[in-house]
Amino acid sequence: MAGNRTYFAAISLFRNRLLSRATKIRLYKTLIRKVVTYGAEIWTMTKKEEQALLIFERKIFRIYGPKYEDGEWEIRMNQELEELNKGENTVKWIKGQRISWLGHLERMEEDRMPKKIFTQELQGTKQRGRPRKGWREEVVRDLQLLGVRRWRELVIDRDKWRGIVRQARAHNGL
């Protein structure tokens, strides 16, 4: 994983005691998260892949270190790490990016290649077995979880759409 290589290239910064935790979190979000989520707008993720991303992120957030309570040092639990990060995580960020990309695709002119690919129906024979979930189905399902109705009409107003993207990044159910 490229994110792992990036993390270990910058590990001296993350272990440096002179840098504050806020600076380290900013480094993570600007350096490592960008590498890990490159091209994430078009990903379809399985639960296993989502879990792998969350595990990787928690590994990095161990920079918060243990807590000192009642004269003893205790390891921070995953839930505590999530609370310290205000519920933000990479999976929510990716889903927000996908919703943002969906809005961009819908507003795009019909003659542009990404729009053609997005609207084109595939022809030919299908493979046997259950079909994989498509990108469009996943993003529309995320919008349904957010409670967004008539999303094709909302896409036109960019400010409303940005609000939906922010809502997706903060939503606990995604």
Buried (B, 14 or more C-beta within 10 A) or exposed (E): EEBBEBBEEBEEBBEEEEBEEEEBBEBBEEBBBEBBBEEBBEBBBEEEEBEEBBEBBBEBBEBBEEEEEEEEEEEBEEEBBBEBBEEBBBBBBBBBBBBBBBBBBBEBEEEEEEBEEBEEEEEEEEEEEEEEEEBEEBBBEBBEEBEBEEBEEBBEEEEBBEEBBEBBBEBEEB
